């Protein structure tokens, strides 16, 4: 009996989240310019340290029109961030910065997918997947790795499904273009070489070679696919090579001094 009540409460919770999501999208359709600016960044500092950084900014016009829905949506982002051991910084009344640390490529993939697909971890299997799909936009990340002596080769693939925005715009207001609802951008920053290998991207990309950072402007109403490769330093391998070189130099100096002393004696 308790199990049934628990499942019923969880189902109600998902339905409430779905209604909040629909209200938020409906509010976005009221205006003719981007109302939500959502920047998602993945920053690799090393092979075993990095951060998922999300910068969310809501226009004052939208926040005044539907403050309840906006607050609930931002609170849900805050809750998910904290559950993944992240931090939330409030830059202003309608602007937040979410930071989630990761400690390996595997950890990044797990946390990224859990955050954008909360049905996998934050909600139990007693809830129908149909309700969950209606309440959340699908996002999938995967990384293939190849460990070398001095560096780690990473092949990053991301699929972000934003087709729901197109559906809502067609149903509620045919004059609204999906890309006018939200301003979405994904950025990847790495310490070493980075390259976009998906040649058929239909959305804009911007590459900063000096900072080894590449960003993609995502298209609402479509499935956005990103595929890129990058290198991260293997400090364990680099340390091993340094120690080996130091040993070689030490041996060279030792025998050079030894031969010099023997030469003087003779």
C-alpha positions in Angstrom: 0.0 0.0 0.0 2.8 2.4 0.9 4.6 1.5 -2.3 1.5 2.4 -4.4 1.1 5.7 -2.6 4.8 6.5 -3.2 4.5 5.7 -6.9 1.3 7.8 -7.1 3.0 10.8 -5.5 6.0 10.4 -7.9 3.6 10.3 -10.8 1.9 13.5 -9.6 5.3 15.1 -9.2 6.2 14.3 -12.9 2.8 15.6 -14.1 3.4 18.8 -12.2 6.8 19.2 -13.8 5.2 18.6 -17.1 2.7 21.3 -16.6 5.4 23.7 -15.5 7.4 22.9 -18.7 4.3 23.5 -20.9 3.6 26.7 -19.1 7.1 27.9 -19.6 7.1 27.1 -23.3 3.7 28.8 -23.7 5.2 31.9 -22.0 8.1 31.8 -24.4 5.7 31.8 -27.4 4.1 35.1 -26.3 7.2 37.1 -27.3 8.9 37.5 -30.7 12.5 37.6 -29.4 14.7 35.2 -27.4 13.4 35.1 -23.8 15.9 32.6 -22.4 19.6 32.6 -23.0 21.0 29.2 -22.1 24.8 28.6 -22.4 26.2 25.1 -21.7 29.9 24.8 -21.4 32.2 21.8 -20.8 35.6 22.9 -19.5 38.5 20.3 -19.4 41.3 21.6 -17.2 43.2 18.2 -17.3 42.6 14.5 -17.8 41.0 14.2 -14.3 39.4 17.5 -13.7 36.9 19.7 -15.3 33.5 21.4 -14.9 30.1 21.6 -16.6 29.1 25.2 -16.5 25.6 26.4 -17.4 24.7 30.1 -17.6 21.0 30.8 -17.7 19.6 34.2 -18.2 15.8 35.0 -18.4 14.6 38.3 -19.8 12.9 40.6 -17.3 9.8 40.8 -19.6 9.3 37.0 -19.4 10.0 36.8 -15.6 7.4 39.4 -15.0 4.8 37.7 -17.2 5.2 34.2 -15.6 7.3 34.5 -12.4 5.9 31.3 -10.9 6.8 29.0 -13.8 10.2 30.6 -14.2 11.0 30.2 -10.5 9.9 26.6 -10.5 12.0 25.8 -13.6 15.1 27.5 -12.2 14.6 25.7 -8.9 14.5 22.4 -10.7 17.8 23.2 -12.3 19.3 24.2 -8.9 18.1 21.0 -7.3 19.6 18.8 -10.0 22.9 20.7 -9.8 23.1 20.2 -6.0 22.3 16.5 -6.4 25.3 16.1 -8.6 27.5 17.9 -6.0 27.5 21.1 -8.0 27.3 24.8 -7.0 24.8 27.5 -7.8 25.7 31.2 -8.1 23.0 33.8 -8.4 24.3 36.6 -10.6 21.0 38.5 -10.5 17.3 38.0 -9.9 16.9 36.2 -13.3 20.4 35.1 -14.0 22.1 32.0 -12.5 25.4 30.1 -13.0 25.4 26.4 -12.4 28.7 24.6 -12.0 29.1 20.8 -11.7 32.6 19.3 -11.3 33.7 16.1 -13.0 36.9 14.0 -12.5 37.1 11.9 -15.6 35.5 11.6 -19.1 33.3 8.8 -17.8 32.2 11.0 -14.8 31.4 13.8 -17.3 29.2 11.6 -19.5 27.4 10.2 -16.5 26.7 13.6 -14.8 25.8 15.3 -18.1 23.3 12.7 -19.1 21.8 12.5 -15.6 21.4 16.3 -15.4 19.6 16.6 -18.8 17.7 13.3 -18.5 16.7 13.3 -14.8 14.3 10.4 -15.4 17.3 8.1 -15.2 18.3 8.9 -11.7 16.0 11.4 -9.9 12.8 9.5 -10.7 12.1 5.8 -10.2 11.0 3.3 -12.8 7.4 3.4 -11.5 6.7 6.4 -13.7 5.8 6.0 -17.3 8.5 7.0 -19.8 5.9 8.7 -22.0 5.2 11.3 -19.3 8.9 11.8 -18.8 9.6 12.4 -22.5 7.0 15.0 -22.6 8.5 16.8 -19.7 12.1 16.9 -20.7 14.2 17.6 -23.9 16.4 14.7 -24.8 20.1 15.1 -24.6 22.7 12.4 -25.0 26.5 12.5 -24.6 29.1 9.8 -25.2 32.9 9.8 -25.3 35.3 7.2 -26.8 38.8 7.3 -25.3 42.2 6.1 -26.3 44.9 6.3 -23.7 48.4 7.0 -25.0 51.6 7.5 -23.1 51.7 11.3 -23.0 48.0 12.1 -23.8 44.5 10.9 -23.9 42.5 11.0 -27.2 38.8 11.8 -26.8 36.0 11.5 -29.4 33.0 13.5 -28.0 29.5 13.0 -29.4 26.4 14.9 -28.3 22.9 14.8 -29.6 20.5 17.6 -28.4 16.9 17.1 -29.5 15.1 20.5 -29.6 12.2 19.4 -31.8 9.7 20.0 -29.1 10.1 23.7 -29.4 9.1 23.5 -33.0 6.0 21.5 -32.1 4.9 24.0 -29.5 5.5 27.0 -31.8 3.3 25.4 -34.5 0.5 24.5 -32.1 0.4 27.8 -30.2 1.4 30.5 -32.7 2.4 29.8 -36.3 4.1 33.2 -36.5 6.7 32.3 -33.9 9.9 30.8 -35.2 11.4 28.1 -32.9 14.8 29.8 -32.9 13.2 33.0 -31.5 12.1 31.2 -28.3 15.5 30.5 -26.8 19.1 31.3 -27.4 21.1 28.1 -27.0 24.8 27.6 -27.2 27.2 24.8 -26.3 30.9 25.4 -25.7 33.8 23.0 -25.3 37.2 24.1 -23.8 40.2 21.9 -23.6 43.9 22.3 -22.6 45.2 20.8 -25.8 44.3 20.4 -29.5 40.6 20.4 -30.4 38.8 19.8 -33.7 35.3 19.6 -35.0 35.0 16.5 -37.2 31.3 16.7 -38.0 31.4 18.3 -41.4 27.7 18.5 -42.0 26.8 20.8 -39.1 24.0 23.1 -40.2 24.3 25.3 -37.2 26.9 28.0 -36.6 30.2 27.3 -34.9 33.0 29.5 -33.6 36.5 28.3 -32.9 39.1 30.1 -30.8 42.4 28.4 -31.6 44.4 30.4 -29.1 42.2 29.4 -26.1 41.4 25.9 -27.6 37.7 26.6 -27.3 34.9 25.8 -29.8 31.3 26.8 -29.5 28.1 25.8 -31.4 25.0 27.9 -31.8 22.2 25.3 -31.5 19.0 25.4 -33.6 15.7 25.2 -31.8 13.1 22.9 -33.4 15.8 20.5 -34.7 18.1 17.6 -33.6 21.6 19.1 -33.1 24.5 16.7 -33.4 28.0 17.6 -32.3 31.1 15.5 -32.9 34.5 16.6 -32.0 37.9 15.2 -31.0 40.3 16.7 -28.5 43.4 15.8 -26.5 44.0 16.0 -22.8 47.5 15.6 -21.1 48.3 12.4 -19.3 50.2 13.7 -16.4 51.1 10.2 -15.1 52.8 9.5 -18.4 54.4 12.9 -18.6 55.7 12.4 -15.1 57.1 8.9 -16.0 58.9 10.4 -19.0 60.4 13.2 -16.9 61.6 10.8 -14.2 63.1 8.6 -16.9 64.9 11.6 -18.5 66.2 12.7 -15.1 67.6 9.2 -14.5 69.3 9.2 -17.9 70.8 12.6 -17.3 72.0 11.5 -13.9 73.6 8.4 -15.3 75.3 10.4 -18.1 76.7 12.9 -15.6 77.8 10.1 -13.2 79.8 8.2 -15.9 81.2 11.4 -17.5 82.6 12.5 -14.1 83.8 9.0 -13.4 85.7 8.8 -16.8 87.1 12.3 -16.2 88.5 11.3 -12.8 90.0 8.1 -14.2 91.6 10.1 -17.0 93.2 12.4 -14.5 94.6 9.5 -12.4 96.2 7.9 -15.4 
